[in-house]
């Protein structure tokens, strides 16, 4: 028996598929431009996920991934029960959390200040000065830190003149986090402010003129005009930053490590490098890296949920 409802549903599905196909044919050139990015993402982002299997195996390079014996969650249990786990995990969490708290508002403040500069030439020169550190290599930045903060460096010469003795900044564990975070703010805050500067450029000048006529001062205009404009961007940037809270740059932390500051500088990425590449325990290091990624996913979902509740349903997704 012919069912008219099913027939109508099939007709609607056919029309929908036809409309999608027509849209793709009409804009085929855009899909051609998109194809390299999709292919590279599949190869270098999704392809390596296959290798995560070794975290659940007693991996042997000779036997290969599929030939190695399954051990289940043994590598994860080994890491969680390791005496190094608490120290490494807390070092990573503290460095990420304090870095997020200190570095997140700085680009916003820079963008708000740049937005108040009316002379275009002056504004461009200041932007050039703020953006330049982003293009300095991590190796060069760490080299500069060792030079400036060395016992005979310019900063310690000032401390020696004031107190009579230098401070061993790069050797004492309590200084590592502050040096790491503040140098990150210096190199990245100016560049990170670009997205906020672009958003503030779209604010209608008539809003500020009307606010001036109503007697609003500078802080009131920022609070009621500028901040609401960039609030959605702030929410997205914060969610992404919180989602990668455990993904600290390996290179800088590793380069800044010394034998004396290891109690605070040993973090999950450096630990994975030492265990995986230096010691050759690939399965264990893969388990540690996978555990780190799992924490990032949980943080991303949690922060996005909280932000959507506080931000009237506006979140990353």
Secondary structure by P-SEA (a helix, b strand, c coil): cccaaaaaaaaaaaaaaaaaaaaaaaaaaaaaaaaaaaaaaaacccccccccccccccccccccccccccccaaaaaaaaaccaaaaaaaaaaaaaaaaaaaccaaaaaaaaaaaacccaaaaaaaaaaaaccccccaaaaaaaaaaaaccccaaaaaaaaaccccccccccccaaaaaaaaaaaaacccccaaaaaaaaaaccaaaaaaaaaacccaaaaaaccccccaaaaaaaaaaaaaaacccccaaaaaaacccccccccccaaaaaaaacccccaaaaaaaaaaaaaaaaaaaaaaaaaaaaaaccccccc
